């Protein structure tokens, strides 16, 4: 058996993560970028990965002459694995891209999740149910070890949403299925029949559980046994653990603020309200560790995602040598959960005069290993233009161009709001709330203005208004910070979180203020946040990510606990 795995590359998403996962398992990777490549006829294992827009992906399959060679490969009986849009392409089509036909190996179309009942895209870790065909007489796990006692990482807006009768029909046709339920909608999470295997979730971003699935496929261990993890079984089945309405676990994000210090070293730092310098005569940048090493540490502790925020943008560096690119390349080799990078995602002019668009910059980050990019100050400017243009995008903003190329799930908007108090909401141009925390002069109402440049510049724009504009322009997630709470270790701002969350349908990550595990329990119990972010409490070593998750589980919250070894 060859040690080489061939992967189809049509410039759709972050293939670096998949390459890293495969090479970590001891296999070599060769990419195939055109259907005329003779390797398609000789390769022994083929992977078809895709992220983003269904229509863009299928058009590239056609434009690069992959269609017939792909069908010939499948008909040859050799193993093929589809991932995300690679699974979706097996169906007839998708409502995301009407009049674009898939491979029609599986019947029906894909449709968008109902955003009136839940956050869309679905972003996070969900469990699955196994459904075996009548041909699988002994109910062997033909889905390469996918297990009902594990959680897998999903990030998508469209899915093969199916009724019980439609699922039964596929089972009767000989398909073994894994299905997943996202609140009120059940969809196909994985399929297997003969030589075809595909997953809607991203195994390369699903920690050790996901790596085991890839490994089973690569060594052709189709009927691999399930090694039950007692901790996860407790999570899923214990009467003391909640059954979340969406099925998703409570997602914990570890965030690293990265910048160069006065000696030119790249460090993780943290401060009070964005002031990262020590309160001493030296006034040095606070150095809490090396970003790659800390990211790997948090991954091993159980972080569901890792976010890097480049808080200086390294403005004088040639773009091809940006330090964050190397940070991502190295971190992606050892961290098999989603990685987000923010800072400097904007139109860029190199010191040599070369011009780069925000899309160019984002593409470099994706190729280095990022799964999502975070846009901050540039999102504020874009939203201001949106409202000046009668709530219409200009088509050339980073949000619009990056989401069009990589999908809305790849674009996170970082919002840095500051609270202002008022007595009369009728005189305010922004969304207001009646607050339980009265102002300094007993004001009963408050609103939030957004800031940029690390909180130094306050804009004539509300946090809710910014979030709405960015969602309409194509953002897929909100990273909701709070200037007043940053570095305070006093807990999250529930009023801000609920205010923004109730006005958008995309997921929201609560940030700023976490100082102990109780704060994570509180934010999930008092808001509808989709995830919660921690930084300083982890960097200082006050608590591990695993400490937070164990405390949450003791308090009845559903968390992901991964295997420790392959």
C-alpha positions in Angstrom: 0.0 0.0 0.0 1.3 3.4 -0.9 2.2 5.9 1.8 1.0 8.8 -0.4 -2.4 10.4 -0.2 -3.6 12.5 -3.1 -5.8 15.6 -2.4 -7.8 17.5 -4.9 -7.0 21.2 -4.7 -9.3 23.7 -6.4 -8.3 26.7 -4.1 -11.3 26.1 -1.8 -10.5 26.8 1.8 -7.6 25.9 4.2 -5.9 22.8 2.8 -2.9 23.4 5.0 -4.8 22.0 8.0 -5.7 18.8 6.1 -2.0 18.5 4.9 -0.8 18.9 8.5 -3.3 16.3 9.8 -2.3 13.7 7.2 1.4 14.3 7.6 1.1 14.0 11.4 -0.2 10.5 10.8 2.9 9.5 8.9 1.6 9.9 5.3 2.8 12.0 2.4 0.5 14.4 0.5 0.4 15.3 -3.2 -2.1 17.8 -4.4 -3.9 17.5 -7.7 -4.9 20.8 -9.3 -6.2 19.7 -12.7 -8.2 16.7 -14.0 -5.6 16.0 -16.6 -3.0 15.1 -14.0 -2.1 11.4 -14.6 -2.0 10.8 -10.9 -5.8 10.6 -10.9 -5.5 7.3 -12.8 -2.8 5.8 -10.6 -3.4 7.1 -7.1 -4.7 4.7 -4.5 -6.4 7.0 -2.0 -8.1 10.3 -2.9 -9.5 13.1 -0.8 -12.0 15.7 -2.0 -12.0 18.6 0.5 -13.9 21.9 0.1 -14.9 25.0 2.1 -17.2 27.8 1.3 -19.6 28.3 -1.6 -21.1 25.1 -3.2 -21.4 26.8 -6.7 -17.8 28.1 -6.6 -16.5 24.7 -5.7 -18.5 22.8 -8.4 -17.6 25.3 -11.0 -13.9 24.8 -10.3 -14.4 21.1 -10.6 -15.8 21.7 -14.1 -13.3 24.4 -15.0 -10.3 22.2 -14.1 -11.7 19.2 -16.0 -12.2 17.1 -12.9 -15.7 15.9 -13.6 -15.1 12.9 -15.8 -11.8 11.8 -14.2 -13.5 12.0 -10.8 -16.4 9.8 -11.9 -13.9 7.3 -13.5 -12.0 7.2 -10.2 -15.1 6.5 -8.2 -16.3 3.9 -10.7 -12.9 2.2 -10.4 -13.7 1.2 -6.8 -10.7 2.9 -5.2 -11.4 4.7 -1.9 -12.4 8.4 -2.0 -13.1 10.6 1.0 -15.1 13.9 0.8 -14.9 16.6 3.4 -17.5 19.4 4.0 -18.3 20.7 0.5 -16.7 17.5 -0.8 -19.6 15.7 0.8 -22.1 18.2 -0.4 -20.9 17.8 -4.0 -22.2 14.2 -3.9 -25.8 15.4 -4.0 -27.8 16.7 -6.9 -27.4 20.4 -6.0 -27.7 23.1 -3.3 -30.1 26.0 -2.7 -26.9 28.0 -2.1 -26.2 27.9 -5.9 -29.3 27.2 -8.0 -28.8 25.7 -11.5 -25.4 24.2 -10.5 -25.5 20.4 -10.5 -23.5 18.2 -8.2 -22.3 14.7 -8.9 -25.8 13.3 -8.2 -24.4 10.2 -6.4 -26.8 11.0 -3.6 -30.4 12.2 -4.2 -31.8 15.6 -3.3 -30.4 19.1 -2.7 -28.9 20.9 0.2 -30.8 23.7 2.0 -30.0 26.4 4.4 -30.5 26.0 8.1 -33.5 28.0 9.6 -31.9 31.1 11.1 -35.1 32.2 12.8 -34.6 29.4 15.4 -30.8 29.2 15.8 -27.4 30.7 14.8 -26.4 30.2 11.2 -23.8 29.2 10.3 -23.7 26.2 12.6 -20.2 26.7 14.2 -19.1 24.3 16.9 -18.9 20.7 18.2 -21.8 18.4 17.8 -22.5 14.7 18.3 -23.9 12.2 15.8 -26.1 9.2 15.5 -25.1 6.1 13.5 -27.6 4.6 11.1 -26.6 1.3 9.4 -28.0 -0.1 6.2 -29.7 -3.4 5.8 -26.6 -4.6 4.0 -24.5 -4.1 7.1 -25.9 -7.2 8.8 -23.7 -7.0 12.0 -24.0 -3.2 12.4 -20.2 -2.9 12.0 -19.0 0.7 12.0 -18.3 1.2 8.4 -17.9 5.0 9.0 -14.2 4.6 9.8 -14.6 4.8 13.5 -16.9 7.8 13.7 -18.4 7.4 17.2 -21.6 8.5 19.0 -19.5 9.2 22.1 -17.4 11.9 20.4 -17.9 15.4 19.3 -16.9 16.7 15.8 -16.4 20.2 14.5 -19.0 21.6 12.1 -18.9 24.9 10.3 -21.6 25.3 7.6 -24.8 27.1 6.7 -26.1 24.6 4.2 -26.7 20.9 4.8 -28.5 17.8 3.5 -31.4 18.3 5.9 -33.6 15.1 5.7 -36.7 13.6 7.3 -36.7 10.2 8.9 -38.3 8.6 5.8 -35.7 10.1 3.5 -32.9 8.8 5.8 -34.6 5.4 5.9 -34.7 5.5 2.1 -30.9 6.0 1.8 -30.3 3.2 4.4 -32.5 0.9 2.2 -30.2 1.8 -0.7 -27.2 0.5 1.1 -25.8 3.7 2.6 -24.5 3.7 6.1 -25.1 7.2 7.6 -24.1 9.4 10.5 -26.8 12.0 11.2 -26.6 15.1 13.3 -29.4 17.2 14.8 -28.9 21.0 15.0 -31.8 22.1 17.2 -34.9 21.3 15.1 -33.2 20.0 11.9 -31.6 16.7 11.2 -29.0 16.5 8.5 -26.5 14.0 7.1 -23.1 14.3 8.8 -21.4 11.4 7.1 -22.0 8.7 4.5 -20.4 5.5 3.5 -21.0 2.9 0.8 -18.6 0.7 -1.0 -15.5 2.9 -1.8 -17.2 6.2 -1.0 -16.9 7.9 2.3 -17.6 11.6 3.2 -18.1 13.8 6.2 -19.9 17.2 6.6 -17.8 17.9 9.6 -14.0 18.7 9.5 -12.1 15.7 10.9 -8.8 17.6 10.5 -10.2 20.2 12.9 -11.9 17.7 15.3 -9.0 17.0 17.6 -7.8 13.5 18.2 -11.3 12.1 17.5 -11.1 13.6 14.0 -7.5 12.4 13.4 -8.6 8.9 14.2 -11.3 9.0 11.5 -8.7 10.2 8.9 -6.2 7.6 10.1 -8.8 4.8 9.7 -9.6 5.9 6.2 -5.9 6.1 5.2 -5.1 2.6 6.5 -8.4 1.4 5.0 -9.6 0.2 8.4 -13.2 0.7 7.4 -14.7 -1.3 10.3 -12.5 0.1 13.0 -13.7 -0.5 16.5 -15.0 2.3 18.8 -12.9 2.9 21.8 -15.4 4.4 24.3 -14.3 7.4 26.3 -16.0 7.3 29.7 -15.7 11.1 30.2 -17.5 11.8 27.0 -20.1 9.2 27.7 -20.7 10.9 31.0 -21.0 14.2 29.1 -23.5 12.8 26.7 -25.6 10.5 28.8 -25.5 11.7 32.4 -28.7 13.1 33.9 -26.5 15.8 35.5 -25.4 17.2 32.2 -27.6 19.4 30.1 -29.0 18.6 26.7 -28.3 21.8 24.8 -31.2 22.8 22.5 -28.8 23.0 19.5 -26.9 19.8 20.3 -23.7 21.9 20.4 -21.2 21.8 23.2 -20.3 24.9 25.1 -17.4 26.2 23.1 -14.3 27.6 24.8 -11.9 29.8 22.9 -8.4 30.5 24.0 -7.2 33.8 22.7 -3.6 35.1 22.4 -2.8 38.7 21.9 0.4 38.7 19.9 2.9 41.6 19.3 6.6 42.3 19.0 8.1 43.6 22.2 10.8 46.3 22.5 13.5 43.7 21.9 11.9 42.6 18.6 10.7 39.2 20.0 7.2 38.0 19.2 5.3 37.5 22.4 1.9 36.8 23.9 0.8 39.7 26.0 -2.2 41.0 27.9 -3.1 44.2 29.8 -5.8 46.3 31.3 -8.1 47.9 28.7 -5.5 47.2 25.9 -2.5 48.7 27.8 0.0 45.9 27.5 3.0 47.6 29.2 4.2 46.7 32.7 3.5 49.3 35.4 7.2 49.7 36.2 10.0 52.1 35.5 11.1 50.0 32.5 7.5 50.1 31.1 8.3 47.0 28.9 5.7 45.1 26.9 4.3 42.4 29.2 5.7 39.1 28.0 3.6 36.1 28.9 5.1 33.5 26.6 5.7 32.4 23.0 2.6 32.2 20.8 3.2 28.8 19.1 4.1 27.0 22.3 1.1 28.5 24.2 -1.3 27.7 21.4 -0.2 24.0 21.5 -0.5 24.0 25.3 -4.1 25.3 25.1 -5.0 22.8 22.4 -3.7 19.9 24.6 -5.7 21.3 27.5 -8.9 21.0 25.5 -9.5 24.4 23.9 -12.2 24.2 21.2 -10.6 26.9 19.2 -7.4 29.1 19.3 -7.4 32.7 18.3 -4.4 34.8 17.5 -4.9 38.6 17.5 -2.0 40.5 16.0 -2.3 43.7 18.0 0.5 45.6 16.2 0.0 44.5 12.6 3.8 44.6 12.1 3.3 47.4 9.7 6.8 47.7 8.4 7.3 44.0 7.5 7.2 42.8 3.9 3.9 40.9 3.6 5.6 37.6 2.7 7.6 37.8 5.9 4.8 38.8 8.3 5.6 37.1 11.6 2.1 35.9 12.1 2.3 33.8 8.9 5.1 31.8 10.5 3.2 31.6 13.8 0.2 30.1 12.0 2.3 27.7 9.9 3.9 26.3 13.1 0.8 26.3 15.2 -1.3 24.5 12.6 1.1 21.6 12.6 0.3 20.7 16.2 -3.1 22.2 16.9 -6.0 20.2 15.3 -8.8 22.6 16.2 -9.9 25.7 14.3 -7.4 28.6 14.3 -8.5 32.2 13.8 -6.1 35.1 13.1 -6.9 38.8 13.4 -5.0 42.1 12.8 -3.7 43.5 9.6 -6.4 42.0 7.4 -6.7 45.0 5.1 -5.5 46.5 1.8 -1.8 46.6 2.2 1.2 48.3 0.4 4.5 46.6 0.9 7.6 48.6 1.7 8.7 47.8 -1.9 5.5 49.4 -3.2 3.6 46.2 -4.1 -0.1 46.5 -3.5 -2.1 43.7 -1.8 -5.9 43.6 -1.3 -7.4 42.4 2.0 -8.4 39.2 0.1 -4.7 38.6 -0.9 -3.7 39.0 2.8 -6.4 36.7 4.0 -5.5 34.1 1.4 -1.9 34.1 2.7 -3.2 33.5 6.2 -5.5 30.7 5.1 -2.6 29.0 3.2 -0.5 29.3 6.3 -3.1 27.4 8.4 -5.8 29.8 9.5 -9.4 28.6 9.3 -11.0 32.0 10.0 -9.9 35.6 9.9 -11.0 38.3 12.2 -11.5 41.9 11.0 -11.6 44.8 13.5 -11.0 48.4 12.6 -11.6 47.8 8.9 -15.0 46.4 9.7 -15.9 49.7 11.4 -15.0 51.7 8.3 -16.9 49.3 6.1 -20.0 49.6 8.3 -19.8 53.4 8.2 -19.7 53.2 4.4 -22.6 50.7 4.4 -24.9 53.1 6.2 -23.8 56.1 4.1 -24.7 54.0 1.0 -28.3 53.4 2.1 -27.5 50.1 3.8 -25.8 48.6 0.8 -22.3 47.2 0.4 -19.9 48.7 -2.1 -18.8 45.1 -3.1 -15.1 45.7 -2.4 -14.8 45.6 1.3 -12.7 42.9 3.1 -15.9 41.4 4.5 -17.5 41.1 1.1 -14.6 39.9 -0.9 -13.3 37.4 1.6 -16.7 35.8 2.4 -17.4 35.6 -1.3 -14.2 33.6 -1.9 -14.1 31.5 1.3 -17.6 31.5 2.7 -19.2 33.5 5.5 -18.0 31.1 8.1 -14.4 32.2 7.4 -15.1 35.9 8.4 -15.2 36.9 12.1 -15.9 40.5 13.1 -14.1 41.7 16.2 -16.2 44.4 17.9 -14.7 46.6 20.7 -17.5 48.5 22.3 -17.6 50.9 25.2 -20.6 51.6 27.4 -22.3 55.0 27.7 -25.1 56.0 30.0 -28.1 58.1 29.3 -31.4 59.1 31.0 -33.6 59.4 27.9 -33.3 56.7 25.2 -35.5 58.6 22.8 -32.7 61.1 22.2 -30.2 58.4 21.3 -29.4 57.3 17.8 -28.2 53.9 18.9 -29.9 50.7 20.2 -30.3 51.2 23.9 -31.2 49.0 26.9 -32.5 49.6 30.4 -29.6 48.5 32.5 -29.5 46.9 35.9 -26.2 48.6 36.5 -27.0 52.3 37.0 -24.7 54.9 35.7 -22.6 57.3 37.8 -25.5 59.7 37.9 -28.1 57.0 38.4 -28.8 56.8 34.6 -31.2 53.9 33.9 -30.3 53.4 30.2 -27.1 52.7 28.3 -25.8 52.1 24.8 -22.5 50.9 23.4 -20.3 52.9 20.9 -17.7 50.9 19.0 -14.0 51.8 19.1 -11.1 51.0 16.9 -7.3 51.1 17.1 -7.2 49.1 20.3 -9.9 51.2 21.9 -8.1 54.5 21.3 -10.7 55.9 18.8 -14.4 56.1 19.5 -16.7 56.0 16.5 -20.2 57.5 15.9 -21.6 54.0 15.5 -23.3 51.6 17.9 -22.2 48.0 18.6 -25.5 46.6 17.5 -25.5 48.7 14.3 -22.0 47.5 13.5 -23.0 43.8 14.0 -26.1 44.1 11.8 -24.2 45.8 9.0 -21.4 43.2 9.1 -23.8 40.3 9.1 -25.6 41.8 6.0 -22.3 42.3 4.3 -21.3 38.6 4.7 -19.7 38.1 8.1 -20.3 34.7 9.7 -19.5 35.3 13.4 -19.0 38.1 16.0 -16.2 38.2 18.4 -17.7 40.6 21.0 -15.2 42.3 23.3 -15.9 44.9 25.9 -13.5 47.8 26.6 -14.9 48.3 30.1 -14.4 44.7 31.0 -11.1 44.0 29.4 -8.5 42.9 31.9 -10.9 43.3 34.8 -11.3 39.6 35.7 -14.8 40.6 36.9 -16.9 38.5 34.4 -18.5 39.2 31.1 -21.0 42.0 30.3 -24.2 40.0 30.0 -26.3 43.0 28.9 -24.0 43.7 26.0 -23.9 40.1 24.9 -27.7 39.6 25.0 -28.2 43.0 23.3 -26.0 42.0 20.3 -27.1 38.4 20.2 -30.8 39.3 20.0 -30.2 41.4 17.0 -28.2 39.1 14.7 -28.6 35.5 13.6 -24.9 34.6 13.3 -22.9 33.1 16.2 -21.5 35.4 18.9 -18.3 34.7 21.0 -18.4 36.4 24.4 -15.1 38.1 25.2 -13.5 40.3 27.9 -13.7 39.9 31.6 -13.2 36.2 32.3 -11.1 35.7 35.5 -12.2 32.3 36.8 -14.2 29.2 35.8 -17.4 30.5 37.4 -17.5 33.3 34.9 -17.8 30.8 32.0 -20.7 29.0 33.8 -22.3 32.4 34.4 -22.1 33.6 30.8 -23.6 30.4 29.4 -26.4 30.4 31.9 -27.2 34.1 31.7 -26.8 34.8 27.9 -27.4 33.0 24.6 -23.8 33.3 23.6 -22.5 30.6 21.3 -19.0 30.6 22.7 -16.9 32.2 25.5 -13.3 33.4 25.2 -10.5 33.5 27.8 -7.1 35.0 27.7 -5.2 36.4 30.7 -6.4 33.8 33.2 -4.9 31.1 31.0 -1.7 33.0 30.1 -0.9 33.8 33.8 -1.4 30.1 34.7 -4.2 30.9 37.1 -6.3 28.2 35.4 -6.0 25.7 32.6 -8.6 25.3 29.9 -9.2 21.8 31.3 -9.9 23.4 34.7 -12.6 25.5 33.2 -14.2 22.6 31.3 -14.2 20.3 34.4 -15.8 23.0 36.4 -18.5 23.6 33.7 -19.2 19.9 33.6 -19.6 19.8 37.4 -22.2 22.6 36.9 -24.1 20.6 34.4 -22.8 22.3 31.2 -22.1 20.2 28.1 -18.4 20.4 27.1 -16.1 18.5 24.7 -13.5 16.2 26.2 -11.2 14.8 23.6 -9.0 11.7 23.6 -5.5 12.2 24.7 -3.8 9.7 22.3 -4.3 8.3 18.8 
